């Protein structure tokens, strides 16, 4: 009967069911998206592993019919990574990378759809100069980890002489030939668990609130059923049937929303992360759990809501003064959460993994405690609010009559803000463990270019000097000297640095310098053997493998008389070099193949895209040269990816919060249609009513945000103690999170004003 009333109860029943279904559907869509995340991560990881070429440290393979020479030529364009590979198949059976039907000829390339789109746009002009290849095809989905990934494979020639075991290698298969399992960092695992709980709790709160839409009108209909003979248990079962109908329709709408969002996900990129729609396939087991849990929760929440309502044949006893809410059992929830988390305080990185059940349960209880405490706080505070303006009095009286409804509206926001504050504290506290401060001196150089062996450093430095946006060029190339042949293995070694006099002054204080001079450096870091090797007449051997050139021959050099002494100073990388310094004329000609160069560049910050011009020059000098932009610090990729996932998930949750709050606000206004019309008919100004609605939203949200801040700070402090990190509060993050929560509520209130104005008409009193 309840299900029948939901769908055949006229416009009133349909509106209630539709509001419930939309609220539940939004939550179900996000739950399905969450259940699809593990599969999405697994597919991205599998596809990344399947296309790995492992040029670094690859053992030297002989040329064969099934080998491929591949070069890593990754680059960056406008802060976006571009995955690039030069390929030269050496036989008919050379392995094909996933997603590539056949190898491009030299001078051609196959690209990802997103890269093709970028190269064809006005914004890709500088990148087109860097990739002077003809597009002959696109990479299939199986060869990409995301729909917006920028990637290409370009055909090349004569790559074999450049094989160096780092950026250029010969391979016979794609993928990791020796996969190994990696120990998961317990702190990172804790972050993942907390992120999931924090993102899912607001969803559960919203679903619970959505199934209670239109509760007052439903109860009046149930009173009519009592009048025609149903008992109290029957009315509760009918109410449960209505809620079940709305939740089942919500499951259908949620699945529809999810499928629409799944398709949209293929065309968007959030924080440099994109996916293909096929990645977002929920786990069947988790999808079944959602399909069973949501209707069951709808029925339980409805029965729980009716526990304090007496539905009699002549009306609903709800307007009598309700019993005051009790505080003691509400405090048990957060205290229980703290008790579950306490045993793991001080574990940190070294004392074992965190118990996932205790972590999940403890965080859930603390956040559920927000939803339990907020109604008591709202009721207690609004009961003490006194006189004020007319809009204030209307708002306060409404809150005093239905404080529970007001608290339910902001419960989701409060839970989301509390969780976000705790996570911000946790991320801020542990990021130092996953962030390595760079020694690079950014006041002397902002970019560094590593040149492969065989590239003339002096000529390359001249090209960089003529590049737009470059103010200063420091060109240094070097190698390693040993006291014995490198085939036997020397016992003592020292480094050698080559450059013109201006460049050498960046690494040492020189007495005087002319081309052809030689220096021995004192005071270098980790420089043990230079004094012994710097004796005139000593025979030293250049390491032929230093530049990565496998064809380089070992060159012998005799230490001459008249070496000048120099004092080491920190170079642009923050390191004090030792060993020998040579000007270009002092370097033996045969040793040129045994050294490799690095060029340090100081940029003019006033020139837009200066880094892109440098990268274009680098690509013209050699496709395998590597241009790096220096940063003050470098962060762990795993830590960064978890934080990126949090921001992406938080964006979805905030969208859900806004949409659900808007639906809830509209339902509240619909419930008060006749009341608003009566007030307008008696002469109440619309401005006064609009302000009263704003106050009705502002008072609970202010209380909710204060409670969320307190719970969030407590949870954040406990999580920091669990990771054995000093407790500190990032007040800027706390204020930002509370500000975002307040902004969402304010936006929803402003969006609800147009329907509010339409409802404030005297003709709203008409009835049938």
Secondary structure by P-SEA (a helix, b strand, c coil): ccccccccccaaaaaaaaaaaaaaaaaaaaaaaaaaaaaaaaaaaaaaaaacccccccccccccccbbbbbbbccccccbbbbbbbbbbcccccccccccccccccccccccaaaaaaaacccaaaaaaacccccccccccccccccccccbbbbbcccccccccccbbbbccccccbbbbbbccaaaaaaaaaaaaaaaaaaaaaaaaaaacaaaaaaaaaaaaaaacccaaaaaaaaaaaaaaaaaaaaaaaaaaaaaaaaaaacccccccccccccccccaaaaaaaaaaaaaaaaaaaaaaaccccccccccccccccccccccccaaaaaaaaaaaccccccccccccccaaaaaaaaaaaaaaaaaaaaaaaaaaaaacccccaaaaaaaaaaaacaaaaaaaaaaaaaaaaaaaaaaaaaaacccccbbbbccccccccbbbbbcccccaaaaaaaaaacccccbbbbbbccccccccccccccbbbbbbbbcaaaaaaccccccccccbbbbbccccccccccccccccbbbbccccccccccccbbbbccccbbbbbbbcccccccccccbbbccccccccccccccbbbbbbbcccccaaaaaaaaaaaaacccbbbbbbccccccaaaaaaaaaaaaaaaaaaaaaaaaaaaaaaaaaaaaaaaaaaaaaacccaaaaaaaaaaaaaaaaaaaaaaaaaaaaaaaaaaaaaaccccccaaaaaaaaaaaaaaaaaaaaaaaaaaaaaaccccccccc
